[in-house]
Amino acid sequence: MRTALQVLEHFGIERFHLVGHSMGGLTALVLAYQFPNRVLSFVDIEGNIAPEDCFLSR
């Protein structure tokens, strides 16, 4: 998640639409939870919401 925040900061992006896919689903969910005032919308596409859901990605 730190990397995503650094990219947003680098490009000066304050508010954004957020899409999470696979393992990025959990990262996107945490980002949306921690910064709800910055997220315009949130979509989770086949996202792994918990680390134990990531068995294929391990």
C-alpha contacts under 8 A as a table, 3 or more apart, distances in Angstrom:
res1	aa1	res2	aa2	distance
1	M	4	A	5.20
1	M	5	L	6.40
1	M	27	T	5.85
1	M	28	A	7.90
1	M	30	V	7.97
1	M	31	L	6.90
2	R	5	L	5.14
2	R	6	Q	6.19
3	T	6	Q	5.02
3	T	7	V	6.25
4	A	7	V	5.19
4	A	8	L	6.30
5	L	8	L	5.11
5	L	9	E	6.12
6	Q	9	E	5.03
6	Q	10	H	5.96
7	V	10	H	5.03
7	V	11	F	6.32
8	L	11	F	5.45
8	L	12	G	5.97
8	L	13	I	4.99
8	L	14	E	7.23
9	E	12	G	4.94
9	E	13	I	6.19
9	E	14	E	7.79
10	H	13	I	7.84
13	I	16	F	7.06
14	E	38	R	6.22
15	R	37	N	7.79
15	R	38	R	4.38
15	R	39	V	5.70
15	R	40	L	6.42
16	F	38	R	6.41
16	F	39	V	5.26
16	F	40	L	5.48
16	F	41	S	7.41
17	H	39	V	5.85
17	H	40	L	5.08
17	H	41	S	4.83
17	H	42	F	6.22
18	L	28	A	6.73
18	L	32	A	7.77
18	L	39	V	6.64
18	L	40	L	7.52
18	L	41	S	5.99
18	L	42	F	4.78
18	L	43	V	6.33
19	V	25	G	7.57
19	V	28	A	6.80
19	V	42	F	5.84
19	V	43	V	4.75
19	V	44	D	5.87
19	V	45	I	7.36
20	G	23	M	7.76
20	G	24	G	4.84
20	G	25	G	4.01
20	G	26	L	7.37
20	G	27	T	7.30
20	G	28	A	5.24
20	G	29	L	7.60
20	G	42	F	7.92
20	G	43	V	6.31
20	G	44	D	4.85
20	G	45	I	6.09
20	G	47	G	6.38
21	H	24	G	4.98
21	H	25	G	4.85
21	H	44	D	6.06
21	H	45	I	4.86
21	H	46	E	5.84
21	H	47	G	4.86
21	H	48	N	7.74
22	S	25	G	5.44
22	S	26	L	7.95
22	S	45	I	6.98
22	S	46	E	5.58
22	S	47	G	4.09
22	S	48	N	5.27
22	S	54	C	7.94
23	M	26	L	5.95
23	M	27	T	7.13
23	M	47	G	6.11
23	M	48	N	5.29
23	M	49	I	7.75
23	M	54	C	6.66
23	M	57	S	7.57
24	G	27	T	4.96
24	G	28	A	5.94
24	G	47	G	6.73
24	G	48	N	7.52
25	G	28	A	5.14
25	G	29	L	6.07
25	G	44	D	5.64
25	G	45	I	7.13
25	G	46	E	7.53
25	G	47	G	4.14
25	G	48	N	5.60
25	G	49	I	6.10
26	L	29	L	5.04
26	L	30	V	6.24
26	L	47	G	6.72
26	L	48	N	5.93
26	L	49	I	4.77
26	L	50	A	6.59
26	L	51	P	7.94
27	T	30	V	5.29
27	T	31	L	6.15
28	A	31	L	4.99
28	A	32	A	6.05
28	A	42	F	7.93
28	A	44	D	7.86
29	L	32	A	5.13
29	L	33	Y	6.11
29	L	44	D	7.99
29	L	49	I	7.68
30	V	33	Y	4.99
30	V	34	Q	6.09
31	L	34	Q	5.25
31	L	35	F	5.98
31	L	36	P	7.99
32	A	35	F	5.28
32	A	36	P	5.24
32	A	38	R	7.94
32	A	39	V	6.10
32	A	42	F	7.28
33	Y	36	P	5.71
35	F	38	R	5.55
35	F	39	V	6.70
36	P	39	V	5.36
37	N	40	L	7.77
39	V	42	F	7.03
44	D	47	G	5.52
48	N	51	P	6.99
48	N	53	D	5.34
48	N	54	C	6.05
49	I	53	D	6.88
50	A	53	D	5.44
50	A	54	C	7.41
51	P	54	C	5.51
52	E	55	F	6.45
54	C	57	S	5.19
54	C	58	R	6.33
55	F	58	R	5.44
